[in-house]
Amino acid sequence: MTDERDGQTYKIVKIGHLWWFAQNLNYETVDSHCYNDSAEYCAKYGRLYKWAAAVGKSEDECGYRHECNLTLPVQGACPPGWRVPSNYDWNDLIVAAGGDEIAGEVLRESKEGDFALLYAGRINFAGEFVQEGRSACIWTSSETDEYDAYYADFYYSYSKVIFPNDAEKYDGYSVRCVKGEL
């Protein structure tokens, strides 16, 4: 799949009834960053986004201390025709991968061209880049309240996925795009 906005190409895979990016999104927006502010990490892992940037809104609209109440589907930073996965989309993926006890291992061990988790790490509350190579924290388009939003949490050493998990909207996490019926 080629993103017409910047010409980047992404592998895609059908899991269950949905099409997923088999790579993390690497589309530059305000409040998105490369790990360690290095382009080499964007090429390897994609970008890390604050939640408002992931869902295509400004910090004043949907950032920390701002409740958004978005209507699904949310295109956000994803290319036209694609969306930021909701909690429902993530649940479908986890079920298709065998359930939350083994989904981390199944998605980590994907063959070439499949979902293939990328352990891009994250940006924490202090603005530090942490856990590169160890964790894959990937936003959903679902928020909990004005402070937090949901994400899927995968660790390289665990077979289990921690979902749904929630974090402050100012943290920097990866985005995977999805398409198909809600």
C-alpha positions, -999 to 999 in steps of 0.1 A, spaced: 0 0 0 14 34 -10 6 65 11 -1 91 -15 6 119 10 43 112 12 50 82 -11 59 57 16 50 21 10 36 -3 37 31 -40 38 -4 -50 46 -19 -82 59 -55 -95 63 -61 -109 98 -96 -121 105 -119 -98 85 -96 -67 88 -67 -54 68 -38 -42 89 -6 -23 83 22 -49 88 45 -20 98 41 10 121 29 43 105 58 66 95 38 97 85 52 129 99 27 151 118 30 177 145 38 159 178 53 128 161 89 118 166 115 93 155 130 73 184 160 93 198 151 120 172 170 99 146 157 93 111 173 58 111 148 48 138 118 61 118 130 40 89 132 9 111 102 14 135 80 42 122 71 73 142 60 77 178 29 99 182 12 117 210 -24 105 212 -39 137 197 -16 135 167 -24 98 163 -61 107 160 -55 137 138 -63 164 163 -44 192 180 -33 191 216 -59 219 223 -87 196 209 -78 162 222 -45 163 241 -39 159 278 -67 175 299 -91 176 268 -118 150 264 -124 143 227 -154 120 224 -145 110 188 -169 92 165 -157 60 149 -141 54 125 -111 78 132 -88 83 102 -64 104 123 -28 102 110 -36 72 88 -39 75 50 -73 81 34 -94 49 35 -76 36 66 -82 44 103 -65 43 137 -78 10 152 -105 13 179 -106 -10 209 -131 -31 189 -105 -35 161 -77 -45 185 -100 -70 202 -108 -86 168 -71 -89 161 -63 -104 194 -91 -130 191 -79 -138 155 -43 -143 169 -55 -169 195 -65 -147 225 -46 -124 248 -25 -151 264 -6 -159 232 -14 -130 208 20 -113 217 39 -144 207 18 -151 176 21 -115 163 58 -113 172 65 -146 153 46 -136 122 62 -147 90 76 -121 65 48 -99 53 25 -107 83 17 -84 112 53 -86 126 54 -65 157 81 -38 158 94 -30 193 98 7 188 98 16 224 80 48 235 83 83 247 75 85 284 60 113 306 93 130 310 99 131 272 126 103 274 129 76 247 127 43 265 123 5 258 135 4 222 137 -33 212 117 -44 242 82 -30 240 56 -22 213 30 3 226 4 10 199 -24 35 203 -61 29 198 -85 56 188 -104 51 221 -99 74 250 -106 67 287 -111 104 298 -94 138 294 -61 124 306 -57 90 292 -63 69 261 -61 31 254 -33 12 237 -22 -23 231 9 -32 250 33 -59 238 67 -69 254 93 -88 235 98 -113 263 60 -120 269 36 -141 249 7 -122 264 -7 -89 251 -18 -64 278 -50 -50 263 -67 -27 269 -41 -7 288 -42 31 292 -17 58 293 -14 96 294 -22 112 261 12 130 260 31 97 259 46 88 224 34 55 210 33 38 176 3 36 153 -9 8 131 -36 15 105 -65 -8 98 -94 -10 73 -125 -30 70 -159 -30 86 -162 -19 122 
